[in-house]
């Protein structure tokens, strides 16, 4: 079974192993350099002493005396004791010793076999095995009165003494290395713990899995996601964000400054203040988007960046309109069911009272009214989506005891295929709903009616909706199309006219309104049949 080590253990082992190798390598190199330097220094020292002794007048003159040893031996021993050398040996050209630390070896031949270069007049440093054992020696020639070589000075230090000094230094190096290794192990443990804490105790496999999951989640979200660091550099962006920025899906924007792509961004402000911004509207290229901006905070409550999510307003409006359509269809069905249930009760009562003629007249009248309305819709407003909407609104008005009329002069047959029917349904449906709400809010008026006029004559589609409500106050005229604004009480209001304005702008049209002579409001929408015309900014 394979042993699986945790990341913290792996880091400690790797760092300690590398540290041990580095310390061992540095210790070995330092020991080698120190040994070499020590040997060079001792050899140079021995050579300088030998040259100094060789240059002393007393030594040079002693070679011409009957007993040179009597003069040279005391001088050599005095110098040897001063410099703490192992030996100072002085010999003549034949290698016969005149001075030696051991007096019994005076008069005997020098040992080592390295006198050749010295007899030629050169000073040397050599390693050789002499009478006292292996040694490092410095040798210098003694020149006579005529410049000839008359003797040899040999100053030496035993190799074992040099090795002993080297071992002392080496022992110190080993202790320093062990201390450095111990400190390094403690540092490695601390680093590994900090790394583990920084990644929340996760193992590499878990981090990899989280990264893959995060990437999949970001790509599955139908919102643009962009993250930046403290400097405003982009650290992450998903595919939907690239689409909204009108960039290729394989484009790489990581590492670029956010203001290069979104000049009007407020992400840098969120990073600076640490305050989140929710449901803000902005223009992203050609798209109106709703943006949420949230700061990224670390465990020390420091802001390290920010994340922005944004979604196209057109999609939000589309979802809202789909919900609105479902609501309208449900209300139309409920209204139709309720209205016809009442009429069935009336017919049932007339039959039970044996008022058959009145029952037949009621049925005929209702059928005629409904058939006439349906036939008018099928003839002059043949589009099934718009026609179905108007029939549903008619039934709903009947339930609310309102008069809903479509101007007999209306005609909506010439609608180009390039115009989105869903947007037309949004405009007409919300204008009618808004008019009905306005009429119902005006309880003191006897006439409660909504009149719709549609025409496709000329270059524009004209939609005009008039109600007998209270009208729009002067102080509210500039805010009537704002999302959430409403002159009526209750929650979830102020959406309809905002949807209308959005749909009108999508169709490059414009919308206006003014007070009706009967006291209500008339909304007028003009949509160009040619989508390149019109006013894209709305009314």
Secondary structure, 3 states (H helix, E strand, C coil): CCCCCCHHHHHHHHHHHHHHHHHHHHHHHHHHHHHHHHHHHHHHHHHHHHHHHHCCHHHHHHCCCCCHHHHHHHHHHHHHHHHCCCEEEEEECCCEEEECCCHHHCCCECCCCCCHHHHCCCCEEEEEEECCEEEEEEEEEEECCCCCEEEEEEEEEEHHHHHHHHHHHHHHHHHHHHHHHHHHHHHHHHHHHHHHHHCCCCCHHHHHHHHHHHHHHHHHCCCEEEEEECCCEEEEECHHHHHHCCCCCCCCCCCCEHHHHCCCCCHHHHHHHCCCEEEEEEEECCEEEEEEEEEEECCCCCEEEEEEEEEEHHHHHHHHHHHHHHHHHHHHHHHHHHHHHHHHHHHHHHHHCCCHHHHHHHHHHHHHHHHHHHHHHHHHCCCHHHHHHHHHHHHHHHHCCCEEEECCCCECCCCCCCCCHHHHHHHHHHHHHHHHHHHHHCCCCCCCEEEEEEECCCCEEEEEEEECCCCCCHHHCCCCCCCCCCCCCCCCCCCHHHHHHHHHHHCCCEEEEEECCCCCEEEEEEEECCCCCCCCCCC
